[in-house]
Amino acid sequence: MESRTQYILDAFADLRQRIAEHAPFDQTDLAEEELDFLEKWDLLIKDIEANTHDYTFQAQEILSRFIRCYANLVPLIKRELLWFTGGECLHFLGDEEITLYQEMEERLYEPRQPK
């Protein structure tokens, strides 16, 4: 599995565990909305593991829904996950963060100069 895909998988799995410690996800009887959300989250994790061609769109949808519906839990999201997921998730990053991640990626893909 590509390292970026592995990072996304690990970050989503970690976040899934972390939200289970907070309301409303820490309740024994979840509302239908939360059950649906977690079911979609679990399907996303399976799709990332299978490296399906459209998992990034699902990831963007899950993160955007999470941010809209559970704003109090947004600090649990690793900021890099928003960058790696891309699309609509980039709207949740500040300009400085976007610039930083762009510079990091540019350095990562720069051709190496012999010394």
Secondary structure per residue as TSV (DSSP state, phi and psi in degrees):
chain	resnum	aa	ss	phi	psi
A	1	M	-	360.0	136.3
A	2	E	-	-59.9	146.4
A	3	S	H	-61.6	-35.3
A	4	R	H	-65.6	-43.8
A	5	T	H	-63.9	-40.7
A	6	Q	H	-63.5	-40.2
A	7	Y	H	-62.0	-46.5
A	8	I	H	-60.7	-44.6
A	9	L	H	-60.2	-49.0
A	10	D	H	-62.8	-41.5
A	11	A	H	-67.0	-40.7
A	12	F	H	-67.7	-40.7
A	13	A	H	-64.6	-42.4
A	14	D	H	-63.4	-46.1
A	15	L	H	-63.8	-37.7
A	16	R	H	-60.5	-41.4
A	17	Q	H	-68.6	-40.6
A	18	R	H	-68.6	-37.4
A	19	I	H	-71.1	-22.4
A	20	A	T	-65.7	-13.6
A	21	E	T	-92.0	-2.0
A	22	H	S	-126.8	151.9
A	23	A	T	-66.2	142.7
A	24	P	T	-90.0	-0.3
A	25	F	T	-77.5	-8.1
A	26	D	T	-92.3	4.5
A	27	Q	S	-83.2	149.4
A	28	T	S	-73.2	-37.4
A	29	D	S	-109.2	101.1
A	30	L	-	-84.0	149.2
A	31	A	-	-67.5	159.7
A	32	E	H	-58.0	-37.0
A	33	E	H	-61.3	-44.4
A	34	E	H	-69.5	-38.8
A	35	L	H	-61.4	-43.7
A	36	D	H	-62.3	-44.1
A	37	F	H	-60.7	-47.7
A	38	L	H	-67.4	-33.9
A	39	E	H	-63.4	-44.3
A	40	K	H	-64.7	-37.8
A	41	W	H	-61.5	-47.1
A	42	D	H	-64.7	-36.5
A	43	L	H	-65.4	-38.9
A	44	L	H	-59.9	-45.7
A	45	I	H	-59.9	-41.4
A	46	K	H	-63.4	-39.8
A	47	D	H	-68.5	-36.0
A	48	I	H	-66.1	-44.4
A	49	E	H	-58.9	-38.3
A	50	A	H	-82.3	-6.2
A	51	N	T	53.9	46.3
A	52	T	-	-64.1	155.9
A	53	H	T	-67.6	-21.7
A	54	D	T	-113.4	16.0
A	55	Y	H	-63.6	-28.5
A	56	T	H	-65.8	-35.0
A	57	F	H	-67.2	-40.4
A	58	Q	H	-64.4	-41.2
A	59	A	H	-62.5	-42.8
A	60	Q	H	-61.2	-42.8
A	61	E	H	-64.2	-44.9
A	62	I	H	-63.0	-48.1
A	63	L	H	-64.5	-41.1
A	64	S	H	-64.4	-43.2
A	65	R	H	-63.2	-42.0
A	66	F	H	-58.8	-46.1
A	67	I	H	-67.1	-40.6
A	68	R	H	-68.9	-42.6
A	69	C	H	-91.5	-25.6
A	70	Y	-	-130.6	55.6
A	71	A	G	-56.4	-31.6
A	72	N	G	-67.8	-16.9
A	73	L	G	-101.3	-1.4
A	74	V	G	-55.6	-36.6
A	75	P	G	-59.6	-14.0
A	76	L	G	-76.8	-15.9
A	77	I	S	-77.8	130.6
A	78	K	-	-71.4	127.2
A	79	R	H	-59.2	-33.2
A	80	E	H	-62.0	-29.8
A	81	L	H	-63.4	-38.3
A	82	L	H	-63.2	-40.7
A	83	W	H	-66.6	-49.7
A	84	F	H	-66.5	-30.1
A	85	T	H	-76.5	-36.2
A	86	G	-	70.3	-156.8
A	87	G	G	56.4	-134.3
A	88	E	G	-60.0	-25.4
A	89	C	G	-66.1	-22.5
A	90	L	G	-65.4	-23.9
A	91	H	G	-66.5	-17.8
A	92	F	G	-92.8	1.0
A	93	L	S	-101.1	147.3
A	94	G	-	-76.5	162.1
A	95	D	H	-58.3	-39.5
A	96	E	H	-64.6	-39.6
A	97	E	H	-65.6	-43.3
A	98	I	H	-61.4	-44.5
A	99	T	H	-60.4	-44.6
A	100	L	H	-59.9	-48.7
A	101	Y	H	-66.0	-36.9
A	102	Q	H	-63.0	-44.7
A	103	E	H	-63.5	-40.5
A	104	M	H	-62.8	-43.6
A	105	E	H	-67.4	-39.1
A	106	E	H	-61.1	-42.8
A	107	R	H	-65.6	-36.1
A	108	L	H	-64.0	-36.8
A	109	Y	H	-101.2	4.7
A	110	E	S	-65.2	140.9
A	111	P	-	-66.4	138.6
A	112	R	-	-80.1	132.5
A	113	Q	-	-89.8	132.4
A	114	P	-	-65.8	146.3
A	115	K	-	-90.4	360.0
